[in-house]
Amino acid sequence: MDKQIEFLVKLRDASLMIADAANEYIDAMAPPEAKEKTPAATVQEVTFTTLKFEAQQGAKLGEYEIAFKQTNLSDKWQSAYSILRNSNATIKDRYHGESYQYSYWLYGEEKIYRQKLKPKSQN
């Protein structure tokens, strides 16, 4: 039974990677004007908040958090990771929606970063 589950998990993960690669290839083939007309839709933040994050402190970043692949459920982590990778979320171009509490980005392998967004001023 364990071998069957392991096989199915690997098959699913491989399928996700193939789909992600195909999407990247399709996006690369799209003309620039097509990319400009379709704004990136954000998913609900619950996709990310279901992950287990560990608090960190850095000299430049201040307080932030990291979700490690090995300490999260594989399907939840892979879904969030794929969204960030497909959105090219980096520390300089973070992923977040209008009502998000955090911004998210990727750096390195098997890690998802987040940092609390600063509240919008009500002037």
ChimeraX attribute file (.defattr): number of C-alpha atoms within 10 A of each C-alpha:
attribute: neighborCount
match mode: 1-to-1
recipient: residues
	/A:1	6
	/A:2	7
	/A:3	8
	/A:4	9
	/A:5	10
	/A:6	11
	/A:7	12
	/A:8	12
	/A:9	14
	/A:10	12
	/A:11	12
	/A:12	13
	/A:13	15
	/A:14	12
	/A:15	12
	/A:16	15
	/A:17	14
	/A:18	12
	/A:19	13
	/A:20	16
	/A:21	13
	/A:22	12
	/A:23	13
	/A:24	14
	/A:25	11
	/A:26	10
	/A:27	14
	/A:28	11
	/A:29	9
	/A:30	10
	/A:31	9
	/A:32	10
	/A:33	8
	/A:34	10
	/A:35	12
	/A:36	9
	/A:37	8
	/A:38	8
	/A:39	8
	/A:40	10
	/A:41	9
	/A:42	13
	/A:43	13
	/A:44	13
	/A:45	18
	/A:46	10
	/A:47	14
	/A:48	22
	/A:49	13
	/A:50	13
	/A:51	19
	/A:52	15
	/A:53	19
	/A:54	13
	/A:55	11
	/A:56	13
	/A:57	10
	/A:58	8
	/A:59	6
	/A:60	6
	/A:61	10
	/A:62	9
	/A:63	13
	/A:64	18
	/A:65	19
	/A:66	20
	/A:67	19
	/A:68	17
	/A:69	19
	/A:70	10
	/A:71	12
	/A:72	15
	/A:73	12
	/A:74	12
	/A:75	13
	/A:76	14
	/A:77	23
	/A:78	17
	/A:79	14
	/A:80	20
	/A:81	22
	/A:82	15
	/A:83	18
	/A:84	19
	/A:85	17
	/A:86	13
	/A:87	17
	/A:88	14
	/A:89	21
	/A:90	15
	/A:91	16
	/A:92	7
	/A:93	12
	/A:94	18
	/A:95	21
	/A:96	21
	/A:97	14
	/A:98	8
	/A:99	8
	/A:100	16
	/A:101	15
	/A:102	20
	/A:103	21
	/A:104	26
	/A:105	24
	/A:106	20
	/A:107	12
	/A:108	7
	/A:109	8
	/A:110	14
	/A:111	17
	/A:112	23
	/A:113	23
	/A:114	25
	/A:115	20
	/A:116	13
	/A:117	12
	/A:118	9
	/A:119	7
	/A:120	6
	/A:121	5
	/A:122	4
	/A:123	3
